[in-house]
Amino acid sequence: MRYFPTQALNFAFNDLYKSVLLAKLNRNEVIGDFIRTRLSVDVGTHKANRDYTGFMDCLKKTVRADGVLGLYRGFFISIQTYFIYRAVYFGMYDTIRQFVEEDKRNLHFVSSFLIAQVCLLI
């Protein structure tokens, strides 16, 4: 349910992504993903056996144990795979789009949507 709207909006905001890519890296969105991952992995049989009681507890314990850089553990490999995937994804989209219509601004929404679906299938 969460994946489909994300993919649909990727192409709608393709040009916006290109212009604000570095700005996004400077925000703290990565920390929230890291903490959510830590909490989802912290599954004990009982609540008493878990390492973290909540989001803020996980954040505090991680910073206390590993410092602020501990919040970015695994980020480098994650961002590498993300960039490779997105480069192929949008590169295919732009390439196919050039073959379909010479004037990109006049490309009909349905045509653009179908090109996006082809890129998703490949």
Phi, psi and omega in degrees: 000322182282331187287317186299310179298326179297315181292323179295322181281341180303313182285329179296326183250024182306310181293324177295319177302318181297324185277335184243021184301312182290328179295325180293325180294334182280343181281170185265028179295330182296321182298317179299319178295319180298313182295318178299321178294315178301317181292324180288333178279335182280076182244114177249171179291324178231160178299330180292336182272355182279151180282330186234144178264344180181187184299308183293323178297317178296317179299311181297314182293324179293315179295320179295320184279318188243356185081181182295324179296338176297336178288342182255015179298130180084357183292321185298312180291325179296317182289329177297312181293324178297314181294320179296314180299312181292324179297315178293316183301304182284332175297316176297317181300311180295323180293312179296322181298324178295325180286332183280316186218131180286320178264103186298331183287340180263008180291126181293150182302318181296318178297316179298319179296317180294322176298318179298321179293322177297317179297324178293325181286330181275000000 
